[in-house]
Amino acid sequence: MTLLSEITLLLLAAAIGALFGKVSRIGAVLAFVTAGILIGPSVLGLVSSADDIPAVCKLSALFCGAHCGSQVFFLG
């Protein structure tokens, strides 16, 4: 798989994970991590290129951080 197809797969898995997280009432970050584990090389092996895994991990961390940051409310 190319890096672009792996990123597309990651975004699709994140969207499905977010929907599953909302339906099952677990946190979105836990749903994102679970989706990442499922599509990773250990379980389904959909993201298996050793060269692309660090780039996909950094993108995943960016999405998780952005989501966590959007949930913080400051009282002032």
C-alpha positions in Angstrom: 0.0 0.0 0.0 1.1 3.5 -0.6 1.3 6.1 2.1 -1.7 7.9 0.7 -3.9 4.8 0.8 -2.7 4.0 4.4 -3.6 7.5 5.5 -7.0 7.2 3.8 -7.5 3.9 5.6 -6.5 5.5 8.9 -9.0 8.3 8.4 -11.8 5.8 7.5 -10.9 3.7 10.6 -10.9 6.8 12.8 -14.4 7.9 11.5 -15.8 4.4 12.1 -14.1 4.2 15.5 -15.6 7.6 16.5 -19.0 6.4 15.5 -18.5 3.2 17.4 -17.2 5.1 20.4 -20.3 7.3 20.4 -22.7 4.4 20.1 -21.0 2.3 22.8 -20.4 5.4 25.0 -16.6 4.9 25.3 -14.2 7.8 24.8 -13.3 8.8 21.3 -9.5 8.6 22.1 -10.0 5.0 23.2 -12.0 4.3 20.0 -9.2 5.8 17.9 -6.5 3.8 19.7 -8.5 0.6 19.2 -9.0 1.3 15.5 -5.3 1.9 15.2 -4.5 -1.4 16.9 -7.0 -3.2 14.6 -5.6 -1.9 11.3 -2.0 -2.1 12.5 0.5 -4.9 11.6 -0.3 -7.0 14.7 -4.0 -7.7 14.1 -5.3 -7.2 10.5 -2.0 -6.0 8.9 -3.6 -3.4 6.8 -0.8 -0.9 7.6 2.3 -3.1 7.2 5.0 -1.1 5.5 7.7 -0.6 8.1 8.8 2.7 6.4 5.3 4.3 6.6 4.3 3.3 10.2 6.2 6.2 11.9 4.4 8.7 9.6 1.0 7.1 10.2 1.7 7.1 14.0 2.6 10.8 14.0 -0.6 11.6 12.1 -2.6 9.5 14.5 -1.1 11.3 17.5 -1.9 14.6 15.8 -5.5 13.7 15.4 -5.8 12.4 19.0 -4.1 15.5 20.3 -6.4 17.8 18.3 -9.5 15.9 19.5 -8.4 16.1 23.1 -7.5 19.8 22.8 -11.0 20.5 21.4 -12.6 18.9 24.4 -10.9 21.3 26.9 -12.9 24.2 28.2 -11.3 27.0 30.1 -13.3 28.9 32.7 -12.2 32.4 32.9 
